[in-house]
Amino acid sequence: MNTEETTTHGDESSRPARGSGRKWLVGGIGLVVVAAAVAGVLIAVNNGGGDGGGTAAADGPPRFGFDGFGKLKPGMSKDEAVATGELGPSPVSVVTGCEDYSFAGGPLPDPAEIAKDAELEKSYQDARAKSDALNKAADAGPGKNAGAKQFAESAQRYADSAAAIAEVTKISEQQSNRSAARIERSNAAGGVSFGGGVLRLLSAPPGITTPEGIGRESTVDQLLAAYQPKGLKLESEGRYEMAVPGHPGWVADFDTKAGKVTNFLVRSTEIRCKQPK
């Protein structure tokens, strides 16, 4: 899921850019993302009045609102969110510091996939450390009066540094591909992502609509009619975005394809999978 992988479920703040696999959920994992995520939307039980609140619906399924999904609220701690009982028993993904959960009754964690992600993350960190050391060594070029031997040694250091950079790039691309796959799975079922122990992204499951009646399969014209007056804009190809009312630093994203909404989410633009040191 992972939704900052835009968004992503690895997190764009934790490493060099690796392509669009971070569009989700996040961090991370991510959301996917996106971000993950990486994988996500903020969903709310709402009375259908169109105010984006989180009150109980009189009838029908819960609806997407801007103040939470049942007991799940923007920016709440992971411990608080897990204690609501509205999430699965354990993370379905743990990548670059982001932890992604499905909703209760959703997909269960796959230990084999989680182990693969952890192994790839360790490989990345090891390769990055090796590359940094070799780059530093390569920067120490031959002295002004160096002889043939010193120049040959310097050339070898540059070659070793280039090979190490290529290895980092290769592993990073593998992570990006896995992140994209996680985001696709997360968007299909919906879920949430945590970064630094804080809820950073929620993705709507199938069958959920906004108080204005926007859900998967709504047309782009319907989406624009509902939210363009509230600030919805085309952020990138196929993605519309707007600020979340009442929650500074949060945005709502609606992904579209072939003229229809395919999924929607809310995410923090400030909470990262890995917090800056």
C-alpha positions as CSV (number, residue, x, y, z in Angstrom):
1,M,0.0,0.0,0.0
2,N,2.0,2.6,0.9
3,T,0.7,4.2,-0.3
4,E,4.2,8.9,0.0
5,E,5.2,5.0,-2.5
6,T,2.9,9.1,-3.9
7,T,2.3,8.9,-3.2
8,T,3.3,6.8,-2.1
9,H,4.0,3.5,0.3
10,G,7.9,3.8,0.3
11,D,8.6,7.4,1.0
12,E,10.1,9.9,-1.4
13,S,11.9,11.6,1.5
14,S,13.9,8.5,2.4
15,R,15.8,8.0,-0.9
16,P,16.4,9.2,-4.4
17,A,13.4,9.3,-6.8
18,R,12.7,5.9,-8.2
19,G,9.8,6.6,-10.6
20,S,6.0,6.7,-10.1
21,G,5.8,3.6,-7.8
22,R,5.4,6.0,-4.8
23,K,2.3,7.5,-6.0
24,W,0.1,5.7,-3.0
25,L,0.5,4.6,0.2
26,V,2.4,5.2,1.1
27,G,6.1,5.2,3.1
28,G,5.9,4.0,2.4
29,I,5.1,2.2,1.7
30,G,5.1,4.0,-0.5
31,L,1.6,5.4,0.2
32,V,1.6,4.7,-3.0
33,V,2.3,4.7,-2.6
34,V,2.4,5.5,-2.5
35,A,2.5,5.8,-2.2
36,A,1.7,4.1,-1.2
37,A,2.0,3.2,-0.8
38,V,2.2,2.2,0.0
39,A,-0.9,2.5,-0.8
40,G,-5.4,5.2,0.5
41,V,-8.5,7.4,1.3
42,L,-10.1,8.9,4.3
43,I,-13.5,7.4,4.7
44,A,-16.2,8.4,7.0
45,V,-19.5,7.1,8.2
46,N,-21.7,10.0,7.1
47,N,-25.3,11.1,7.1
48,G,-25.1,11.9,3.4
49,G,-25.5,15.7,3.9
50,G,-22.5,16.5,1.9
51,D,-20.5,18.2,4.7
52,G,-17.7,15.6,4.8
53,G,-18.3,14.8,8.4
54,G,-18.1,11.5,10.2
55,T,-21.6,10.9,11.7
56,A,-23.4,7.6,11.3
57,A,-25.3,7.0,8.1
58,A,-29.1,6.5,8.5
59,D,-29.0,3.7,5.9
60,G,-26.8,2.3,3.2
61,P,-23.0,1.8,3.3
62,P,-20.6,4.2,5.0
63,R,-19.5,7.1,3.0
64,F,-16.2,8.9,2.4
65,G,-15.8,12.1,4.4
66,F,-13.0,14.4,5.4
67,D,-13.1,13.8,9.2
68,G,-12.6,10.1,9.4
69,F,-13.8,6.6,8.8
70,G,-15.7,5.5,11.8
71,K,-13.2,5.7,14.7
72,L,-10.2,6.3,12.3
73,K,-9.1,9.9,12.2
74,P,-6.5,11.9,10.3
75,G,-3.1,12.0,12.2
76,M,-4.2,9.6,15.0
77,S,-1.5,7.4,16.5
78,K,-1.0,3.8,15.2
79,D,-1.8,2.5,18.7
80,E,-5.1,4.4,18.8
81,A,-6.0,3.3,15.3
82,V,-5.2,-0.4,15.9
83,A,-7.2,-0.2,19.2
84,T,-10.4,0.7,17.3
85,G,-10.7,-2.8,15.9
86,E,-11.3,-1.4,12.4
87,L,-8.0,-2.7,11.0
88,G,-6.6,-6.1,10.2
89,P,-4.5,-8.0,12.8
90,S,-1.1,-6.9,11.6
91,P,0.6,-5.0,8.7
92,V,0.2,-6.3,5.2
93,S,3.4,-4.4,4.3
94,V,6.4,-2.8,6.1
95,V,8.6,-0.9,3.7
96,T,11.0,2.1,4.2
97,G,9.5,2.8,7.6
98,C,5.8,2.7,6.5
99,E,3.4,0.2,7.9
100,D,0.3,-0.6,5.8
101,Y,-2.8,-2.2,7.2
102,S,-6.0,-3.4,5.5
103,F,-9.4,-2.8,7.0
104,A,-10.9,-5.5,9.2
105,G,-12.0,-8.3,6.9
106,G,-9.6,-7.3,4.2
107,P,-6.5,-9.0,2.8
108,L,-4.3,-10.7,5.4
109,P,-0.5,-10.3,5.6
110,D,1.6,-12.5,3.3
111,P,4.7,-13.4,5.4
112,A,6.6,-14.4,2.3
113,E,6.0,-11.1,0.6
114,I,6.9,-9.1,3.7
115,A,10.1,-11.1,4.0
116,K,11.0,-10.3,0.4
117,D,10.4,-6.6,1.0
118,A,12.6,-6.7,4.1
119,E,15.4,-8.5,2.3
120,L,15.3,-6.1,-0.6
121,E,15.3,-3.1,1.8
122,K,18.4,-4.5,3.5
123,S,20.1,-5.0,0.2
124,Y,19.4,-1.4,-0.7
125,Q,20.8,-0.1,2.5
126,D,23.9,-2.2,2.2
127,A,24.5,-1.2,-1.4
128,R,23.9,2.4,-0.6
129,A,26.5,2.3,2.2
130,K,29.0,0.6,-0.1
131,S,28.4,3.1,-2.8
132,D,28.8,6.1,-0.5
133,A,32.2,4.7,0.7
134,L,33.4,4.1,-2.8
135,N,32.3,7.5,-4.0
136,K,34.2,9.1,-1.2
137,A,37.3,7.1,-2.1
138,A,36.9,8.0,-5.8
139,D,36.7,11.7,-5.0
140,A,40.3,11.4,-3.6
141,G,41.9,11.6,-7.0
142,P,45.6,11.1,-7.7
143,G,48.0,13.8,-6.4
144,K,49.5,16.5,-8.5
145,N,52.7,14.6,-8.9
146,A,51.2,11.1,-9.1
147,G,52.7,8.4,-11.2
148,A,51.2,5.8,-13.5
149,K,50.4,3.5,-10.7
150,Q,48.5,6.1,-8.7
151,F,46.5,7.1,-11.8
152,A,45.6,3.4,-12.5
153,E,44.5,3.0,-8.9
154,S,42.4,6.2,-9.2
155,A,40.8,4.9,-12.4
156,Q,39.9,1.6,-10.6
157,R,38.3,3.5,-7.8
158,Y,36.1,5.4,-10.3
159,A,35.2,2.1,-12.0
160,D,34.3,0.6,-8.6
161,S,32.2,3.6,-7.7
162,A,30.3,3.5,-11.0
163,A,29.5,-0.2,-10.5
164,A,28.3,0.4,-7.0
165,I,26.0,3.2,-8.2
166,A,24.6,0.9,-10.9
167,E,23.9,-1.7,-8.2
168,V,22.0,0.8,-6.1
169,T,20.0,1.9,-9.1
170,K,19.1,-1.8,-10.0
171,I,17.9,-2.5,-6.4
172,S,16.0,0.8,-6.3
173,E,14.2,-0.1,-9.5
174,Q,13.3,-3.5,-8.1
175,Q,11.8,-1.8,-5.0
176,S,9.9,0.6,-7.2
177,N,8.3,-2.3,-9.2
178,R,7.3,-4.0,-5.9
179,S,6.0,-0.8,-4.6
180,A,3.8,-0.3,-7.7
181,A,2.4,-3.8,-7.3
182,R,1.7,-3.2,-3.6
183,I,-0.1,0.1,-4.4
184,E,-2.2,-1.7,-7.0
185,R,-3.3,-4.3,-4.5
186,S,-3.9,-1.7,-1.8
187,N,-6.1,0.4,-4.0
188,A,-8.1,-2.6,-4.9
189,A,-9.1,-3.3,-1.3
190,G,-8.5,0.0,0.5
191,G,-6.6,0.4,3.7
192,V,-4.4,2.8,5.7
193,S,-0.7,3.6,6.1
194,F,1.3,4.7,9.1
195,G,4.5,6.7,9.1
196,G,6.5,7.4,12.2
197,G,3.7,5.7,14.2
198,V,1.1,8.2,12.9
199,L,-1.8,7.6,10.4
200,R,-0.7,9.3,7.2
201,L,-3.0,7.9,4.5
202,L,-6.4,6.2,4.1
203,S,-7.6,4.6,0.9
204,A,-11.3,3.9,0.2
205,P,-12.5,0.3,-0.3
206,P,-14.9,-0.7,-3.1
207,G,-18.5,0.3,-2.6
208,I,-17.7,3.5,-0.7
209,T,-18.9,6.9,-2.0
210,T,-18.5,10.4,-0.8
211,P,-21.5,12.3,0.6
212,E,-21.8,13.9,-2.8
213,G,-22.2,10.4,-4.3
214,I,-18.7,10.1,-5.9
215,G,-17.2,6.6,-5.9
216,R,-15.5,4.2,-8.2
217,E,-17.0,4.3,-11.7
218,S,-18.3,7.9,-11.2
219,T,-17.5,9.9,-14.3
220,V,-14.9,12.7,-14.4
221,D,-17.8,15.1,-15.2
222,Q,-19.6,14.1,-12.0
223,L,-16.3,14.4,-10.0
224,L,-15.7,17.9,-11.3
225,A,-19.3,19.0,-10.7
226,A,-19.0,17.8,-7.1
227,Y,-15.6,19.1,-6.1
228,Q,-14.3,21.6,-8.6
229,P,-16.2,24.4,-6.8
230,K,-14.3,23.3,-3.6
231,G,-10.9,23.6,-5.2
232,L,-10.4,20.2,-7.0
233,K,-7.7,20.5,-9.7
234,L,-5.9,18.2,-12.1
235,E,-2.6,17.5,-10.4
236,S,-1.1,15.1,-12.9
237,E,-2.3,12.9,-15.7
238,G,-5.3,10.9,-14.4
239,R,-5.1,12.4,-10.8
240,Y,-7.3,15.1,-9.4
241,E,-6.4,16.7,-6.0
242,M,-7.9,19.1,-3.5
243,A,-7.1,20.3,0.0
244,V,-9.0,18.5,2.8
245,P,-11.2,21.0,4.6
246,G,-10.4,21.4,8.3
247,H,-7.1,19.4,8.1
248,P,-4.1,21.5,7.0
249,G,-1.4,19.5,5.3
250,W,-3.9,16.8,4.1
251,V,-5.1,16.4,0.5
252,A,-7.7,14.2,-1.2
253,D,-6.7,12.4,-4.4
254,F,-9.1,11.0,-7.0
255,D,-7.5,8.7,-9.6
256,T,-9.2,8.4,-13.0
257,K,-8.9,6.4,-16.1
258,A,-10.9,6.4,-19.3
259,G,-13.1,9.1,-18.0
260,K,-14.1,7.4,-14.7
261,V,-12.9,7.4,-11.1
262,T,-10.9,4.3,-10.3
263,N,-10.1,5.0,-6.6
264,F,-9.7,7.8,-4.1
265,L,-7.8,8.5,-1.0
266,V,-6.7,11.1,1.6
267,R,-3.1,11.6,2.6
268,S,-0.9,13.8,4.6
269,T,1.7,15.8,2.7
270,E,3.8,16.2,5.8
271,I,3.9,12.8,7.6
272,R,6.7,10.7,6.1
273,C,7.5,7.0,6.3
274,K,10.9,8.0,7.7
275,Q,11.1,11.1,9.7
276,P,14.0,13.5,8.9
277,K,16.9,13.2,11.3
